[in-house]
């Protein structure tokens, strides 16, 4: 969970400097509350899979947009009921 609490000094001296820089920068940026959005970060598994898998049915006109959204809403409601959602960090 963010924020992460480490710096470049936390890595071994022989660590790849690119890896050290990435993780040190990532920890610093997220520690400032600068969190990007990706579906796999905060979305529960079932709605996440549905998001990209079922949309193809809409593209091929096998499922209406309304039905797609209704299915997606139902998956979110179930995820909330099951406590499967993750907390979104404050900005």
PDB file of N, CA, C and O in Angstrom:
ATOM      1  N   UNK A   1       0.843  -1.167   0.000  1.00  0.00           N
ATOM      2  CA  UNK A   1       0.000   0.000   0.000  1.00  0.00           C
ATOM      3  C   UNK A   1       0.894   1.237   0.000  1.00  0.00           C
ATOM      4  O   UNK A   1       1.987   1.226   0.565  1.00  0.00           O
ATOM      5  N   UNK A   2       0.432   2.260  -0.616  1.00  0.00           N
ATOM      6  CA  UNK A   2       1.193   3.497  -0.637  1.00  0.00           C
ATOM      7  C   UNK A   2       0.771   4.391   0.520  1.00  0.00           C
ATOM      8  O   UNK A   2      -0.358   4.245   0.991  1.00  0.00           O
ATOM      9  N   UNK A   3       1.577   5.278   0.994  1.00  0.00           N
ATOM     10  CA  UNK A   3       2.888   5.603   0.450  1.00  0.00           C
ATOM     11  C   UNK A   3       3.944   4.569   0.840  1.00  0.00           C
ATOM     12  O   UNK A   3       3.838   3.896   1.865  1.00  0.00           O
ATOM     13  N   UNK A   4       4.934   4.469   0.014  1.00  0.00           N
ATOM     14  CA  UNK A   4       6.059   3.570   0.268  1.00  0.00           C
ATOM     15  C   UNK A   4       7.117   4.352   1.046  1.00  0.00           C
ATOM     16  O   UNK A   4       7.276   5.559   0.863  1.00  0.00           O
ATOM     17  N   UNK A   5       7.816   3.661   1.892  1.00  0.00           N
ATOM     18  CA  UNK A   5       8.774   4.348   2.762  1.00  0.00           C
ATOM     19  C   UNK A   5      10.180   3.793   2.561  1.00  0.00           C
ATOM     20  O   UNK A   5      10.712   3.101   3.429  1.00  0.00           O
ATOM     21  N   UNK A   6      10.772   4.098   1.421  1.00  0.00           N
ATOM     22  CA  UNK A   6      12.168   3.747   1.228  1.00  0.00           C
ATOM     23  C   UNK A   6      12.822   4.753   0.294  1.00  0.00           C
ATOM     24  O   UNK A   6      12.151   5.490  -0.429  1.00  0.00           O
ATOM     25  N   UNK A   7      14.148   4.763   0.329  1.00  0.00           N
ATOM     26  CA  UNK A   7      14.942   5.675  -0.493  1.00  0.00           C
ATOM     27  C   UNK A   7      16.034   4.868  -1.176  1.00  0.00           C
ATOM     28  O   UNK A   7      16.160   3.663  -0.959  1.00  0.00           O
ATOM     29  N   UNK A   8      16.812   5.537  -1.993  1.00  0.00           N
ATOM     30  CA  UNK A   8      17.898   4.868  -2.711  1.00  0.00           C
ATOM     31  C   UNK A   8      18.881   4.211  -1.742  1.00  0.00           C
ATOM     32  O   UNK A   8      19.488   3.191  -2.068  1.00  0.00           O
ATOM     33  N   UNK A   9      19.036   4.786  -0.568  1.00  0.00           N
ATOM     34  CA  UNK A   9      19.977   4.244   0.418  1.00  0.00           C
ATOM     35  C   UNK A   9      19.532   2.889   0.969  1.00  0.00           C
ATOM     36  O   UNK A   9      20.327   2.188   1.596  1.00  0.00           O
ATOM     37  N   UNK A  10      18.294   2.518   0.747  1.00  0.00           N
ATOM     38  CA  UNK A  10      17.786   1.236   1.235  1.00  0.00           C
ATOM     39  C   UNK A  10      18.190   0.058   0.352  1.00  0.00           C
ATOM     40  O   UNK A  10      17.978  -1.095   0.727  1.00  0.00           O
ATOM     41  N   UNK A  11      18.764   0.333  -0.808  1.00  0.00           N
ATOM     42  CA  UNK A  11      19.131  -0.725  -1.745  1.00  0.00           C
ATOM     43  C   UNK A  11      20.605  -1.079  -1.608  1.00  0.00           C
ATOM     44  O   UNK A  11      21.416  -0.237  -1.222  1.00  0.00           O
ATOM     45  N   UNK A  12      20.953  -2.326  -1.924  1.00  0.00           N
ATOM     46  CA  UNK A  12      22.369  -2.718  -1.863  1.00  0.00           C
ATOM     47  C   UNK A  12      23.211  -1.900  -2.849  1.00  0.00           C
ATOM     48  O   UNK A  12      22.699  -1.441  -3.869  1.00  0.00           O
ATOM     49  N   UNK A  13      24.465  -1.724  -2.555  1.00  0.00           N
ATOM     50  CA  UNK A  13      25.358  -0.925  -3.396  1.00  0.00           C
ATOM     51  C   UNK A  13      25.472  -1.480  -4.808  1.00  0.00           C
ATOM     52  O   UNK A  13      25.682  -0.720  -5.753  1.00  0.00           O
ATOM     53  N   UNK A  14      25.336  -2.796  -4.967  1.00  0.00           N
ATOM     54  CA  UNK A  14      25.486  -3.388  -6.295  1.00  0.00           C
ATOM     55  C   UNK A  14      24.158  -3.518  -7.053  1.00  0.00           C
ATOM     56  O   UNK A  14      24.105  -4.180  -8.090  1.00  0.00           O
ATOM     57  N   UNK A  15      23.098  -2.901  -6.552  1.00  0.00           N
ATOM     58  CA  UNK A  15      21.799  -2.960  -7.238  1.00  0.00           C
ATOM     59  C   UNK A  15      21.859  -2.145  -8.527  1.00  0.00           C
ATOM     60  O   UNK A  15      22.568  -1.142  -8.607  1.00  0.00           O
ATOM     61  N   UNK A  16      21.114  -2.582  -9.520  1.00  0.00           N
ATOM     62  CA  UNK A  16      21.039  -1.867 -10.798  1.00  0.00           C
ATOM     63  C   UNK A  16      20.535  -0.446 -10.518  1.00  0.00           C
ATOM     64  O   UNK A  16      19.456  -0.281  -9.948  1.00  0.00           O
ATOM     65  N   UNK A  17      21.295   0.575 -10.909  1.00  0.00           N
ATOM     66  CA  UNK A  17      20.896   1.949 -10.600  1.00  0.00           C
ATOM     67  C   UNK A  17      19.564   2.358 -11.233  1.00  0.00           C
ATOM     68  O   UNK A  17      18.877   3.238 -10.713  1.00  0.00           O
ATOM     69  N   UNK A  18      19.201   1.736 -12.332  1.00  0.00           N
ATOM     70  CA  UNK A  18      17.901   2.048 -12.954  1.00  0.00           C
ATOM     71  C   UNK A  18      16.755   1.582 -12.068  1.00  0.00           C
ATOM     72  O   UNK A  18      15.744   2.270 -11.930  1.00  0.00           O
ATOM     73  N   UNK A  19      16.923   0.411 -11.473  1.00  0.00           N
ATOM     74  CA  UNK A  19      15.898  -0.125 -10.576  1.00  0.00           C
ATOM     75  C   UNK A  19      15.813   0.736  -9.315  1.00  0.00           C
ATOM     76  O   UNK A  19      14.724   1.074  -8.850  1.00  0.00           O
ATOM     77  N   UNK A  20      16.964   1.079  -8.779  1.00  0.00           N
ATOM     78  CA  UNK A  20      17.004   1.916  -7.576  1.00  0.00           C
ATOM     79  C   UNK A  20      16.317   3.248  -7.847  1.00  0.00           C
ATOM     80  O   UNK A  20      15.484   3.694  -7.058  1.00  0.00           O
ATOM     81  N   UNK A  21      16.668   3.882  -8.964  1.00  0.00           N
ATOM     82  CA  UNK A  21      16.074   5.181  -9.301  1.00  0.00           C
ATOM     83  C   UNK A  21      14.563   5.068  -9.458  1.00  0.00           C
ATOM     84  O   UNK A  21      13.819   5.913  -8.960  1.00  0.00           O
ATOM     85  N   UNK A  22      14.106   4.019 -10.155  1.00  0.00           N
ATOM     86  CA  UNK A  22      12.662   3.853 -10.355  1.00  0.00           C
ATOM     87  C   UNK A  22      11.936   3.757  -9.018  1.00  0.00           C
ATOM     88  O   UNK A  22      10.988   4.501  -8.768  1.00  0.00           O
ATOM     89  N   UNK A  23      12.378   2.845  -8.161  1.00  0.00           N
ATOM     90  CA  UNK A  23      11.667   2.628  -6.904  1.00  0.00           C
ATOM     91  C   UNK A  23      11.798   3.815  -5.952  1.00  0.00           C
ATOM     92  O   UNK A  23      10.848   4.142  -5.240  1.00  0.00           O
ATOM     93  N   UNK A  24      12.949   4.456  -5.931  1.00  0.00           N
ATOM     94  CA  UNK A  24      13.110   5.637  -5.077  1.00  0.00           C
ATOM     95  C   UNK A  24      12.211   6.770  -5.565  1.00  0.00           C
ATOM     96  O   UNK A  24      11.556   7.433  -4.761  1.00  0.00           O
ATOM     97  N   UNK A  25      12.176   6.992  -6.875  1.00  0.00           N
ATOM     98  CA  UNK A  25      11.304   8.033  -7.431  1.00  0.00           C
ATOM     99  C   UNK A  25       9.838   7.694  -7.210  1.00  0.00           C
ATOM    100  O   UNK A  25       9.040   8.565  -6.864  1.00  0.00           O
ATOM    101  N   UNK A  26       9.486   6.435  -7.407  1.00  0.00           N
ATOM    102  CA  UNK A  26       8.095   6.009  -7.218  1.00  0.00           C
ATOM    103  C   UNK A  26       7.657   6.237  -5.773  1.00  0.00           C
ATOM    104  O   UNK A  26       6.551   6.716  -5.525  1.00  0.00           O
ATOM    105  N   UNK A  27       8.517   5.896  -4.829  1.00  0.00           N
ATOM    106  CA  UNK A  27       8.195   6.103  -3.412  1.00  0.00           C
ATOM    107  C   UNK A  27       8.027   7.589  -3.114  1.00  0.00           C
ATOM    108  O   UNK A  27       7.108   7.977  -2.393  1.00  0.00           O
ATOM    109  N   UNK A  28       8.898   8.415  -3.659  1.00  0.00           N
ATOM    110  CA  UNK A  28       8.823   9.857  -3.403  1.00  0.00           C
ATOM    111  C   UNK A  28       7.550  10.460  -3.992  1.00  0.00           C
ATOM    112  O   UNK A  28       6.862  11.235  -3.328  1.00  0.00           O
ATOM    113  N   UNK A  29       7.243  10.109  -5.216  1.00  0.00           N
ATOM    114  CA  UNK A  29       6.077  10.675  -5.907  1.00  0.00           C
ATOM    115  C   UNK A  29       4.778  10.229  -5.249  1.00  0.00           C
ATOM    116  O   UNK A  29       3.898  11.053  -4.998  1.00  0.00           O
ATOM    117  N   UNK A  30       4.648   8.946  -4.971  1.00  0.00           N
ATOM    118  CA  UNK A  30       3.412   8.478  -4.342  1.00  0.00           C
ATOM    119  C   UNK A  30       3.295   9.010  -2.921  1.00  0.00           C
ATOM    120  O   UNK A  30       2.187   9.210  -2.422  1.00  0.00           O
ATOM    121  N   UNK A  31       4.425   9.238  -2.268  1.00  0.00           N
ATOM    122  CA  UNK A  31       4.408   9.829  -0.935  1.00  0.00           C
ATOM    123  C   UNK A  31       3.872  11.253  -0.934  1.00  0.00           C
ATOM    124  O   UNK A  31       3.388  11.741   0.087  1.00  0.00           O
ATOM    125  N   UNK A  32       3.961  11.916  -2.083  1.00  0.00           N
ATOM    126  CA  UNK A  32       3.414  13.267  -2.239  1.00  0.00           C
ATOM    127  C   UNK A  32       1.933  13.232  -2.605  1.00  0.00           C
ATOM    128  O   UNK A  32       1.303  14.278  -2.758  1.00  0.00           O
ATOM    129  N   UNK A  33       1.377  12.021  -2.745  1.00  0.00           N
ATOM    130  CA  UNK A  33      -0.032  11.903  -3.113  1.00  0.00           C
ATOM    131  C   UNK A  33      -0.273  11.901  -4.607  1.00  0.00           C
ATOM    132  O   UNK A  33      -1.417  11.977  -5.054  1.00  0.00           O
ATOM    133  N   UNK A  34       0.785  11.816  -5.377  1.00  0.00           N
ATOM    134  CA  UNK A  34       0.648  11.805  -6.835  1.00  0.00           C
ATOM    135  C   UNK A  34       0.477  10.358  -7.289  1.00  0.00           C
ATOM    136  O   UNK A  34       1.441   9.675  -7.635  1.00  0.00           O
ATOM    137  N   UNK A  35      -0.773   9.916  -7.276  1.00  0.00           N
ATOM    138  CA  UNK A  35      -1.102   8.532  -7.593  1.00  0.00           C
ATOM    139  C   UNK A  35      -1.839   8.498  -8.918  1.00  0.00           C
ATOM    140  O   UNK A  35      -2.847   9.184  -9.084  1.00  0.00           O
ATOM    141  N   UNK A  36      -1.355   7.720  -9.850  1.00  0.00           N
ATOM    142  CA  UNK A  36      -2.030   7.570 -11.129  1.00  0.00           C
ATOM    143  C   UNK A  36      -3.171   6.582 -11.025  1.00  0.00           C
ATOM    144  O   UNK A  36      -3.354   5.932  -9.995  1.00  0.00           O
ATOM    145  N   UNK A  37      -3.928   6.474 -12.085  1.00  0.00           N
ATOM    146  CA  UNK A  37      -5.081   5.584 -12.100  1.00  0.00           C
ATOM    147  C   UNK A  37      -4.876   4.482 -13.125  1.00  0.00           C
ATOM    148  O   UNK A  37      -4.573   4.750 -14.288  1.00  0.00           O
ATOM    149  N   UNK A  38      -5.039   3.276 -12.700  1.00  0.00           N
ATOM    150  CA  UNK A  38      -5.123   2.132 -13.602  1.00  0.00           C
ATOM    151  C   UNK A  38      -6.191   1.213 -13.042  1.00  0.00           C
ATOM    152  O   UNK A  38      -6.346   1.105 -11.825  1.00  0.00           O
ATOM    153  N   UNK A  39      -6.919   0.558 -13.912  1.00  0.00           N
ATOM    154  CA  UNK A  39      -8.003  -0.288 -13.421  1.00  0.00           C
ATOM    155  C   UNK A  39      -7.488  -1.394 -12.524  1.00  0.00           C
ATOM    156  O   UNK A  39      -8.149  -1.753 -11.550  1.00  0.00           O
ATOM    157  N   UNK A  40      -6.320  -1.943 -12.831  1.00  0.00           N
ATOM    158  CA  UNK A  40      -5.854  -3.074 -12.033  1.00  0.00           C
ATOM    159  C   UNK A  40      -5.337  -2.635 -10.667  1.00  0.00           C
ATOM    160  O   UNK A  40      -5.063  -3.484  -9.819  1.00  0.00           O
ATOM    161  N   UNK A  41      -5.200  -1.347 -10.437  1.00  0.00           N
ATOM    162  CA  UNK A  41      -4.748  -0.879  -9.138  1.00  0.00           C
ATOM    163  C   UNK A  41      -5.852  -0.907  -8.098  1.00  0.00           C
ATOM    164  O   UNK A  41      -5.638  -1.368  -6.976  1.00  0.00           O
ATOM    165  N   UNK A  42      -7.024  -0.420  -8.456  1.00  0.00           N
ATOM    166  CA  UNK A  42      -8.081  -0.240  -7.470  1.00  0.00           C
ATOM    167  C   UNK A  42      -9.344  -1.038  -7.749  1.00  0.00           C
ATOM    168  O   UNK A  42     -10.229  -1.091  -6.895  1.00  0.00           O
ATOM    169  N   UNK A  43      -9.456  -1.652  -8.903  1.00  0.00           N
ATOM    170  CA  UNK A  43     -10.696  -2.352  -9.244  1.00  0.00           C
ATOM    171  C   UNK A  43     -10.663  -3.789  -8.752  1.00  0.00           C
ATOM    172  O   UNK A  43      -9.634  -4.457  -8.863  1.00  0.00           O
ATOM    173  N   UNK A  44     -11.780  -4.278  -8.206  1.00  0.00           N
ATOM    174  CA  UNK A  44     -11.866  -5.688  -7.812  1.00  0.00           C
ATOM    175  C   UNK A  44     -11.753  -6.586  -9.047  1.00  0.00           C
ATOM    176  O   UNK A  44     -11.992  -6.140 -10.169  1.00  0.00           O
ATOM    177  N   UNK A  45     -11.396  -7.825  -8.838  1.00  0.00           N
ATOM    178  CA  UNK A  45     -11.110  -8.745  -9.942  1.00  0.00           C
ATOM    179  C   UNK A  45     -12.270  -8.899 -10.924  1.00  0.00           C
ATOM    180  O   UNK A  45     -12.075  -8.739 -12.128  1.00  0.00           O
ATOM    181  N   UNK A  46     -13.461  -9.203 -10.440  1.00  0.00           N
ATOM    182  CA  UNK A  46     -14.567  -9.479 -11.368  1.00  0.00           C
ATOM    183  C   UNK A  46     -14.937  -8.274 -12.229  1.00  0.00           C
ATOM    184  O   UNK A  46     -15.052  -8.426 -13.445  1.00  0.00           O
ATOM    185  N   UNK A  47     -15.130  -7.080 -11.655  1.00  0.00           N
ATOM    186  CA  UNK A  47     -15.412  -5.940 -12.524  1.00  0.00           C
ATOM    187  C   UNK A  47     -14.250  -5.611 -13.465  1.00  0.00           C
ATOM    188  O   UNK A  47     -14.469  -5.174 -14.594  1.00  0.00           O
ATOM    189  N   UNK A  48     -13.030  -5.818 -13.006  1.00  0.00           N
ATOM    190  CA  UNK A  48     -11.875  -5.533 -13.852  1.00  0.00           C
ATOM    191  C   UNK A  48     -11.857  -6.428 -15.084  1.00  0.00           C
ATOM    192  O   UNK A  48     -11.668  -5.943 -16.199  1.00  0.00           O
ATOM    193  N   UNK A  49     -12.050  -7.715 -14.894  1.00  0.00           N
ATOM    194  CA  UNK A  49     -12.060  -8.643 -16.029  1.00  0.00           C
ATOM    195  C   UNK A  49     -13.234  -8.326 -16.950  1.00  0.00           C
ATOM    196  O   UNK A  49     -13.088  -8.315 -18.172  1.00  0.00           O
ATOM    197  N   UNK A  50     -14.382  -8.071 -16.366  1.00  0.00           N
ATOM    198  CA  UNK A  50     -15.569  -7.749 -17.166  1.00  0.00           C
ATOM    199  C   UNK A  50     -15.330  -6.512 -18.028  1.00  0.00           C
ATOM    200  O   UNK A  50     -15.769  -6.456 -19.177  1.00  0.00           O
ATOM    201  N   UNK A  51     -14.636  -5.525 -17.473  1.00  0.00           N
ATOM    202  CA  UNK A  51     -14.386  -4.268 -18.162  1.00  0.00           C
ATOM    203  C   UNK A  51     -13.791  -4.488 -19.545  1.00  0.00           C
ATOM    204  O   UNK A  51     -14.288  -3.938 -20.528  1.00  0.00           O
ATOM    205  N   UNK A  52     -12.743  -5.278 -19.629  1.00  0.00           N
ATOM    206  CA  UNK A  52     -12.068  -5.459 -20.913  1.00  0.00           C
ATOM    207  C   UNK A  52     -12.542  -6.683 -21.673  1.00  0.00           C
ATOM    208  O   UNK A  52     -12.397  -6.742 -22.894  1.00  0.00           O
ATOM    209  N   UNK A  53     -13.101  -7.655 -20.984  1.00  0.00           N
ATOM    210  CA  UNK A  53     -13.524  -8.877 -21.669  1.00  0.00           C
ATOM    211  C   UNK A  53     -14.900  -8.712 -22.322  1.00  0.00           C
ATOM    212  O   UNK A  53     -15.080  -9.075 -23.484  1.00  0.00           O
ATOM    213  N   UNK A  54     -15.854  -8.174 -21.592  1.00  0.00           N
ATOM    214  CA  UNK A  54     -17.225  -8.077 -22.102  1.00  0.00           C
ATOM    215  C   UNK A  54     -17.412  -6.930 -23.077  1.00  0.00           C
ATOM    216  O   UNK A  54     -18.369  -6.940 -23.852  1.00  0.00           O
ATOM    217  N   UNK A  55     -16.523  -5.936 -23.064  1.00  0.00           N
ATOM    218  CA  UNK A  55     -16.694  -4.817 -23.987  1.00  0.00           C
ATOM    219  C   UNK A  55     -16.605  -5.285 -25.441  1.00  0.00           C
ATOM    220  O   UNK A  55     -17.183  -4.660 -26.330  1.00  0.00           O
ATOM    221  N   UNK A  56     -15.890  -6.367 -25.680  1.00  0.00           N
ATOM    222  CA  UNK A  56     -15.823  -6.886 -27.047  1.00  0.00           C
ATOM    223  C   UNK A  56     -17.194  -7.328 -27.534  1.00  0.00           C
ATOM    224  O   UNK A  56     -17.487  -7.242 -28.727  1.00  0.00           O
ATOM    225  N   UNK A  57     -18.037  -7.802 -26.620  1.00  0.00           N
ATOM    226  CA  UNK A  57     -19.402  -8.167 -27.005  1.00  0.00           C
ATOM    227  C   UNK A  57     -20.189  -6.941 -27.456  1.00  0.00           C
ATOM    228  O   UNK A  57     -21.055  -7.036 -28.325  1.00  0.00           O
ATOM    229  N   UNK A  58     -19.888  -5.806 -26.866  1.00  0.00           N
ATOM    230  CA  UNK A  58     -20.525  -4.558 -27.294  1.00  0.00           C
ATOM    231  C   UNK A  58     -20.011  -4.173 -28.676  1.00  0.00           C
ATOM    232  O   UNK A  58     -20.794  -3.804 -29.551  1.00  0.00           O
ATOM    233  N   UNK A  59     -18.710  -4.258 -28.871  1.00  0.00           N
ATOM    234  CA  UNK A  59     -18.130  -3.891 -30.163  1.00  0.00           C
ATOM    235  C   UNK A  59     -18.694  -4.734 -31.300  1.00  0.00           C
ATOM    236  O   UNK A  59     -18.902  -4.239 -32.408  1.00  0.00           O
ATOM    237  N   UNK A  60     -18.938  -6.009 -31.019  1.00  0.00           N
ATOM    238  CA  UNK A  60     -19.458  -6.909 -32.051  1.00  0.00           C
ATOM    239  C   UNK A  60     -20.980  -6.954 -32.066  1.00  0.00           C
ATOM    240  O   UNK A  60     -21.586  -7.806 -32.715  1.00  0.00           O
ATOM    241  N   UNK A  61     -21.589  -6.013 -31.330  1.00  0.00           N
ATOM    242  CA  UNK A  61     -23.044  -5.859 -31.277  1.00  0.00           C
ATOM    243  C   UNK A  61     -23.759  -7.118 -30.807  1.00  0.00           C
ATOM    244  O   UNK A  61     -24.876  -7.411 -31.235  1.00  0.00           O
ATOM    245  N   UNK A  62     -23.094  -7.861 -29.916  1.00  0.00           N
ATOM    246  CA  UNK A  62     -23.704  -9.035 -29.300  1.00  0.00           C
ATOM    247  C   UNK A  62     -24.311  -8.688 -27.943  1.00  0.00           C
ATOM    248  O   UNK A  62     -25.013  -9.503 -27.345  1.00  0.00           O
ATOM    249  N   UNK A  63     -24.038  -7.474 -27.461  1.00  0.00           N
ATOM    250  CA  UNK A  63     -24.514  -7.014 -26.166  1.00  0.00           C
ATOM    251  C   UNK A  63     -24.716  -5.505 -26.269  1.00  0.00           C
ATOM    252  O   UNK A  63     -23.854  -4.793 -26.784  1.00  0.00           O
ATOM    253  N   UNK A  64     -25.848  -5.025 -25.781  1.00  0.00           N
ATOM    254  CA  UNK A  64     -26.090  -3.579 -25.829  1.00  0.00           C
ATOM    255  C   UNK A  64     -25.235  -2.877 -24.774  1.00  0.00           C
ATOM    256  O   UNK A  64     -24.809  -3.486 -23.793  1.00  0.00           O
ATOM    257  N   UNK A  65     -24.999  -1.606 -24.994  1.00  0.00           N
ATOM    258  CA  UNK A  65     -24.253  -0.812 -24.020  1.00  0.00           C
ATOM    259  C   UNK A  65     -24.983  -0.823 -22.679  1.00  0.00           C
ATOM    260  O   UNK A  65     -24.362  -0.936 -21.623  1.00  0.00           O
ATOM    261  N   UNK A  66     -26.299  -0.704 -22.734  1.00  0.00           N
ATOM    262  CA  UNK A  66     -27.092  -0.690 -21.505  1.00  0.00           C
ATOM    263  C   UNK A  66     -26.934  -1.990 -20.720  1.00  0.00           C
ATOM    264  O   UNK A  66     -26.790  -1.969 -19.498  1.00  0.00           O
ATOM    265  N   UNK A  67     -26.961  -3.128 -21.430  1.00  0.00           N
ATOM    266  CA  UNK A  67     -26.795  -4.417 -20.753  1.00  0.00           C
ATOM    267  C   UNK A  67     -25.373  -4.582 -20.209  1.00  0.00           C
ATOM    268  O   UNK A  67     -25.170  -5.124 -19.122  1.00  0.00           O
ATOM    269  N   UNK A  68     -24.403  -4.110 -20.974  1.00  0.00           N
ATOM    270  CA  UNK A  68     -23.011  -4.154 -20.525  1.00  0.00           C
ATOM    271  C   UNK A  68     -22.853  -3.372 -19.220  1.00  0.00           C
ATOM    272  O   UNK A  68     -22.252  -3.853 -18.260  1.00  0.00           O
ATOM    273  N   UNK A  69     -23.403  -2.164 -19.206  1.00  0.00           N
ATOM    274  CA  UNK A  69     -23.298  -1.331 -18.006  1.00  0.00           C
ATOM    275  C   UNK A  69     -24.061  -1.931 -16.832  1.00  0.00           C
ATOM    276  O   UNK A  69     -23.611  -1.841 -15.690  1.00  0.00           O
ATOM    277  N   UNK A  70     -25.208  -2.542 -17.104  1.00  0.00           N
ATOM    278  CA  UNK A  70     -25.983  -3.182 -16.032  1.00  0.00           C
ATOM    279  C   UNK A  70     -25.204  -4.358 -15.440  1.00  0.00           C
ATOM    280  O   UNK A  70     -25.172  -4.531 -14.221  1.00  0.00           O
ATOM    281  N   UNK A  71     -24.579  -5.160 -16.293  1.00  0.00           N
ATOM    282  CA  UNK A  71     -23.749  -6.270 -15.807  1.00  0.00           C
ATOM    283  C   UNK A  71     -22.605  -5.733 -14.947  1.00  0.00           C
ATOM    284  O   UNK A  71     -22.306  -6.262 -13.877  1.00  0.00           O
ATOM    285  N   UNK A  72     -21.981  -4.675 -15.443  1.00  0.00           N
ATOM    286  CA  UNK A  72     -20.838  -4.105 -14.734  1.00  0.00           C
ATOM    287  C   UNK A  72     -21.262  -3.542 -13.373  1.00  0.00           C
ATOM    288  O   UNK A  72     -20.574  -3.725 -12.369  1.00  0.00           O
ATOM    289  N   UNK A  73     -22.398  -2.860 -13.361  1.00  0.00           N
ATOM    290  CA  UNK A  73     -22.912  -2.320 -12.100  1.00  0.00           C
ATOM    291  C   UNK A  73     -23.177  -3.440 -11.101  1.00  0.00           C
ATOM    292  O   UNK A  73     -22.857  -3.314  -9.919  1.00  0.00           O
ATOM    293  N   UNK A  74     -23.763  -4.534 -11.578  1.00  0.00           N
ATOM    294  CA  UNK A  74     -24.060  -5.669 -10.694  1.00  0.00           C
ATOM    295  C   UNK A  74     -22.773  -6.257 -10.107  1.00  0.00           C
ATOM    296  O   UNK A  74     -22.738  -6.636  -8.937  1.00  0.00           O
ATOM    297  N   UNK A  75     -21.727  -6.332 -10.917  1.00  0.00           N
ATOM    298  CA  UNK A  75     -20.450  -6.851 -10.421  1.00  0.00           C
ATOM    299  C   UNK A  75     -19.857  -5.932  -9.351  1.00  0.00           C
ATOM    300  O   UNK A  75     -19.295  -6.408  -8.365  1.00  0.00           O
ATOM    301  N   UNK A  76     -19.983  -4.621  -9.547  1.00  0.00           N
ATOM    302  CA  UNK A  76     -19.493  -3.677  -8.541  1.00  0.00           C
ATOM    303  C   UNK A  76     -20.295  -3.784  -7.254  1.00  0.00           C
ATOM    304  O   UNK A  76     -19.728  -3.768  -6.161  1.00  0.00           O
ATOM    305  N   UNK A  77     -21.603  -3.893  -7.380  1.00  0.00           N
ATOM    306  CA  UNK A  77     -22.434  -4.016  -6.181  1.00  0.00           C
ATOM    307  C   UNK A  77     -22.073  -5.272  -5.397  1.00  0.00           C
ATOM    308  O   UNK A  77     -22.030  -5.251  -4.167  1.00  0.00           O
ATOM    309  N   UNK A  78     -21.812  -6.370  -6.111  1.00  0.00           N
ATOM    310  CA  UNK A  78     -21.422  -7.609  -5.446  1.00  0.00           C
ATOM    311  C   UNK A  78     -20.054  -7.461  -4.783  1.00  0.00           C
ATOM    312  O   UNK A  78     -19.850  -7.918  -3.658  1.00  0.00           O
ATOM    313  N   UNK A  79     -19.124  -6.821  -5.483  1.00  0.00           N
ATOM    314  CA  UNK A  79     -17.784  -6.612  -4.920  1.00  0.00           C
ATOM    315  C   UNK A  79     -17.856  -5.772  -3.645  1.00  0.00           C
ATOM    316  O   UNK A  79     -17.171  -6.062  -2.664  1.00  0.00           O
ATOM    317  N   UNK A  80     -18.684  -4.739  -3.666  1.00  0.00           N
ATOM    318  CA  UNK A  80     -18.842  -3.916  -2.458  1.00  0.00           C
ATOM    319  C   UNK A  80     -19.456  -4.727  -1.326  1.00  0.00           C
ATOM    320  O   UNK A  80     -19.017  -4.641  -0.179  1.00  0.00           O
ATOM    321  N   UNK A  81     -20.477  -5.517  -1.656  1.00  0.00           N
ATOM    322  CA  UNK A  81     -21.146  -6.346  -0.641  1.00  0.00           C
ATOM    323  C   UNK A  81     -20.184  -7.369  -0.041  1.00  0.00           C
ATOM    324  O   UNK A  81     -20.270  -7.695   1.143  1.00  0.00           O
ATOM    325  N   UNK A  82     -19.271  -7.871  -0.867  1.00  0.00           N
ATOM    326  CA  UNK A  82     -18.304  -8.876  -0.420  1.00  0.00           C
ATOM    327  C   UNK A  82     -17.081  -8.258   0.263  1.00  0.00           C
ATOM    328  O   UNK A  82     -16.224  -8.980   0.774  1.00  0.00           O
ATOM    329  N   UNK A  83     -16.998  -6.939   0.274  1.00  0.00           N
ATOM    330  CA  UNK A  83     -15.826  -6.272   0.848  1.00  0.00           C
ATOM    331  C   UNK A  83     -14.587  -6.442  -0.003  1.00  0.00           C
ATOM    332  O   UNK A  83     -13.470  -6.431   0.515  1.00  0.00           O
ATOM    333  N   UNK A  84     -14.771  -6.600  -1.318  1.00  0.00           N
ATOM    334  CA  UNK A  84     -13.654  -6.879  -2.217  1.00  0.00           C
ATOM    335  C   UNK A  84     -13.035  -5.625  -2.826  1.00  0.00           C
ATOM    336  O   UNK A  84     -12.160  -5.726  -3.686  1.00  0.00           O
ATOM    337  N   UNK A  85     -13.472  -4.457  -2.397  1.00  0.00           N
ATOM    338  CA  UNK A  85     -12.900  -3.231  -2.945  1.00  0.00           C
ATOM    339  C   UNK A  85     -11.712  -2.793  -2.099  1.00  0.00           C
ATOM    340  O   UNK A  85     -11.650  -3.076  -0.903  1.00  0.00           O
ATOM    341  N   UNK A  86     -10.786  -2.110  -2.723  1.00  0.00           N
ATOM    342  CA  UNK A  86      -9.600  -1.614  -2.032  1.00  0.00           C
ATOM    343  C   UNK A  86      -9.797  -0.151  -1.672  1.00  0.00           C
ATOM    344  O   UNK A  86     -10.490   0.572  -2.389  1.00  0.00           O
ATOM    345  N   UNK A  87      -9.206   0.292  -0.585  1.00  0.00           N
ATOM    346  CA  UNK A  87      -9.310   1.716  -0.262  1.00  0.00           C
ATOM    347  C   UNK A  87      -8.505   2.540  -1.260  1.00  0.00           C
ATOM    348  O   UNK A  87      -7.401   2.156  -1.649  1.00  0.00           O
ATOM    349  N   UNK A  88      -9.057   3.658  -1.663  1.00  0.00           N
ATOM    350  CA  UNK A  88      -8.341   4.568  -2.552  1.00  0.00           C
ATOM    351  C   UNK A  88      -7.647   5.593  -1.665  1.00  0.00           C
ATOM    352  O   UNK A  88      -8.297   6.249  -0.851  1.00  0.00           O
ATOM    353  N   UNK A  89      -6.334   5.735  -1.814  1.00  0.00           N
ATOM    354  CA  UNK A  89      -5.609   6.645  -0.928  1.00  0.00           C
ATOM    355  C   UNK A  89      -6.056   8.089  -1.117  1.00  0.00           C
ATOM    356  O   UNK A  89      -6.412   8.497  -2.223  1.00  0.00           O
ATOM    357  N   UNK A  90      -6.034   8.844  -0.052  1.00  0.00           N
ATOM    358  CA  UNK A  90      -6.371  10.262  -0.117  1.00  0.00           C
ATOM    359  C   UNK A  90      -5.315  10.990  -0.928  1.00  0.00           C
ATOM    360  O   UNK A  90      -4.142  10.615  -0.920  1.00  0.00           O
ATOM    361  N   UNK A  91      -5.733  12.022  -1.620  1.00  0.00           N
ATOM    362  CA  UNK A  91      -4.793  12.831  -2.405  1.00  0.00           C
ATOM    363  C   UNK A  91      -4.456  14.084  -1.670  1.00  0.00           C
ATOM    364  O   UNK A  91      -3.679  14.900  -2.165  1.00  0.00           O
TER     365      UNK A  91
END
